[in-house]
Amino acid sequence: MNEHLADRVLPEHQDAWPADGASLDLITEQLAKCLDRCAMLLDIDGTLLDLARTPREVWVPPGLAATLHALHDRTKGALALVSGRSLNDIDLFFAPDRFPGVGGHGAEMRLSTDSEAVATHAPPLEPELKRRLAAIARLSPGILLEDKGYSLALHYRLAPHAEKAIYEAVSLIRADLPNAPIEVLPGKCVCEVKQSGFDKASGVREVMKHEPFSGRRPIFIGDDVTDESVFAIMPELGGLAFSVGRHASGVAGHFDEPADVRAWLKRLIDGKALSVR
């Protein structure tokens, strides 16, 4: 943990924060007692929501919105959904509910439920580059194209045989545009291309500078490769990270699946301990 930050954040409550090496049962118990001094940062797909065959088939389970609203209240508004999806896309899934968030892999953010989304100096992909990347979807039936504005994603869950061809095609485009400031994000059955210079970690850093998040200790939960940048900065921010579906480096624990995350969040609200691995 960054010692300077540890001295600056919540100095009157140092004893309540889980110590390094604390058992996960103790972490859960102590976090339940200090949620009003924490910031909850939660990935969506594969973390809060179960993955589906296509991005549009993902659905919000009954009770999850109520849990998020309760966490929003307990953290005094310091709850944010952190996703590669755009904030508009997130709002459509959770409608009529609305939450603060970091969208587009850090390209945009919204600090409260009633504020507007603002861009974080992240430029959208060039139209010509989008056109060339979109043409990759013609390689095979089952490749689904998703234009997120700040990025373009090629989903191949319905065409797993096309994975190698997709990445080879993206590599050819990058070789043809060596000076293009773009970054390839591999994910779970998805290849995503975005402008470089921002990611989920930069989005989280920006959010943590503003009220009601500033001065709090972040708790981040994520599942995919794109969440690793946030895992890496949690010690610097004096926070804790948890992974889903796998053991990731530097996290305090992991959940097997999104259903376990949802149950854990509910138990945090109820003040009941629940082990994570």
PyMOL commands that set and color helices and strands:
alter all, ss='L'
color gray80, all
select helices_A, chain A and resi 3-8+11-16+24-33+35-37+55-57+64-74+87-94+104-106+127-139+160-176+200-207+225-233+258-270
alter helices_A, ss='H'
color red, helices_A
select strands_A, chain A and resi 38-42+79-82+101-103+108-110+118-119+144-147+151-155+182-187+190-195+217-222+240-244+253-255
alter strands_A, ss='S'
color yellow, strands_A
deselect
rebuild
show_as cartoon
